[in-house]
Amino acid sequence: MLKIEDLTVSYDGKTLAIDNINTEIKQGEFVGIIGSSGSGKSTLLKSINLLVKPLSGKVYIDDVDITKLNNSQLRNIRRQIGFVFQDYNLIEKSTVIDNVLIGRLGYKSSLKSFFGLFNDEDYESASNALKQVGLSKKMFERAEELSGGQKQRVAIAKTLCQEPKIILADEPVSSLDIATSQSIMDYFKVINDEKNITIMINLHDVNLAKKYCHRIIALKNGKILYDGEVGDLRDELLKELYSQE
Ligand SMILES: Nc1ncnc2c1ncn2[C@@H]1O[C@H](COP(=O)(O)OP(=O)(O)OP(=O)(O)O)[C@@H](O)[C@H]1O
């Protein structure tokens, strides 16, 4: 469902944040991306939905090279790609349900989305998404009143409302304690198992990656050092991955 071909990204036109990456992800895979700070994990995820524009290379979603799309075509394809951020990316003063409804905006005309016009179907979808993450009771509370873990569950519900084929999660548990991190990872696992949504998730914590992900992509200096089954990941490789040079 996702194919990345010769992808290279540079922020300054000189140093390469992503250096000629090639990989292919099938629908329903649960992929962990690991690597030390600055290895390119965020940049890789952000270039998959073109939040960051590549210098060269191609990103295919279901055989469509999205680097070639115009803005309106890109908007349509982005509905299929949910993105979960480390810092939740919620509107703090808005209610939980209003935050989740934002996930429906990709299905609205610009005018309707400007006025925030949602129909019964949108509310049903938002309410189901909140149920999935166990937050139905918090629907009318403001986002700012929630704990970090609850906020991240709202962010996940928002992406579920988008009905995505793939969820990209950029360090979604880095700000959370171990128990809360595990519970968020459990939600990702259930979503992956029950809805067959592909998950690509950046993780600092290798143990979490080993516990939850089927496949690991390990990055070093913008290049893939390892791409394979989690069970085949060797300690020597991890040592090399996190060594300074
Ligand atoms: N907005 C930006 N402008 C300029 N350079 C950037 C920008 N974002 C990232 N970089 C650089 O690109 C490289 C890859 O950064 P990236 O954030 O993708 O790594 P990362 O593995 O996600 O790191 P971390 O684990 O610390 O979040 C780094 O050298 C970083 O300094």
The ligand as an SDF file (V2000), in Angstrom:
LIG
                    3D

 31 33  0  0  0  0  0  0  0  0999 V2000
   12.6620   21.8410   10.4110 N   0  0  0  0  0  0  0  0  0  0  0  0
   13.9560   21.5180   10.2580 C   0  0  0  0  0  0  0  0  0  0  0  0
   14.8280   22.3970    9.7310 N   0  0  0  0  0  0  0  0  0  0  0  0
   16.1370   22.0750    9.5490 C   0  0  0  0  0  0  0  0  0  0  0  0
   16.6640   20.8730    9.8740 N   0  0  0  0  0  0  0  0  0  0  0  0
   15.8430   19.9590   10.4070 C   0  0  0  0  0  0  0  0  0  0  0  0
   14.4570   20.2290   10.6340 C   0  0  0  0  0  0  0  0  0  0  0  0
   13.8830   19.1150   11.1710 N   0  0  0  0  0  0  0  0  0  0  0  0
   14.8740   18.2060   11.2830 C   0  0  0  0  0  0  0  0  0  0  0  0
   16.0380   18.7030   10.8360 N   0  0  0  0  0  0  0  0  0  0  0  0
   17.3400   17.9750   10.7770 C   0  0  0  0  0  0  0  0  0  0  0  0
   17.1360   16.7780   10.0290 O   0  0  0  0  0  0  0  0  0  0  0  0
   17.8050   15.6850   10.6490 C   0  0  0  0  0  0  0  0  0  0  0  0
   16.7960   14.5900   10.9900 C   0  0  0  0  0  0  0  0  0  0  0  0
   15.9320   15.0970   12.0050 O   0  0  0  0  0  0  0  0  0  0  0  0
   14.6330   14.3160   12.4960 P   0  0  0  0  0  0  0  0  0  0  0  0
   13.8650   15.2480   13.3720 O   0  0  0  0  0  0  0  0  0  0  0  0
   13.9390   13.7240   11.3360 O   0  0  0  0  0  0  0  0  0  0  0  0
   15.2960   13.1480   13.3590 O   0  0  0  0  0  0  0  0  0  0  0  0
   14.6360   12.2260   14.4590 P   0  0  0  0  0  0  0  0  0  0  0  0
   15.2800   10.8830   14.3040 O   0  0  0  0  0  0  0  0  0  0  0  0
   13.1630   12.2700   14.3680 O   0  0  0  0  0  0  0  0  0  0  0  0
   15.1330   12.9030   15.8040 O   0  0  0  0  0  0  0  0  0  0  0  0
   14.4470   12.9450   17.2680 P   0  0  0  0  0  0  0  0  0  0  0  0
   14.4270   11.5240   17.7630 O   0  0  0  0  0  0  0  0  0  0  0  0
   15.3720   13.8140   18.0640 O   0  0  0  0  0  0  0  0  0  0  0  0
   13.0780   13.5220   17.0970 O   0  0  0  0  0  0  0  0  0  0  0  0
   18.5460   16.2410   11.8590 C   0  0  0  0  0  0  0  0  0  0  0  0
   19.8610   16.5140   11.4760 O   0  0  0  0  0  0  0  0  0  0  0  0
   17.7930   17.5220   12.1660 C   0  0  0  0  0  0  0  0  0  0  0  0
   18.6480   18.4830   12.7480 O   0  0  0  0  0  0  0  0  0  0  0  0
  1  2  1  0
  2  3  1  0
  2  7  2  0
  3  4  2  0
  4  5  1  0
  5  6  2  0
  6  7  1  0
  6 10  1  0
  7  8  1  0
  8  9  2  0
  9 10  1  0
 10 11  1  0
 11 12  1  0
 11 30  1  0
 12 13  1  0
 13 14  1  0
 13 28  1  0
 14 15  1  0
 15 16  1  0
 16 17  2  0
 16 18  1  0
 16 19  1  0
 19 20  1  0
 20 21  2  0
 20 22  1  0
 20 23  1  0
 23 24  1  0
 24 25  2  0
 24 26  1  0
 24 27  1  0
 28 29  1  0
 28 30  1  0
 30 31  1  0
M  END
$$$$
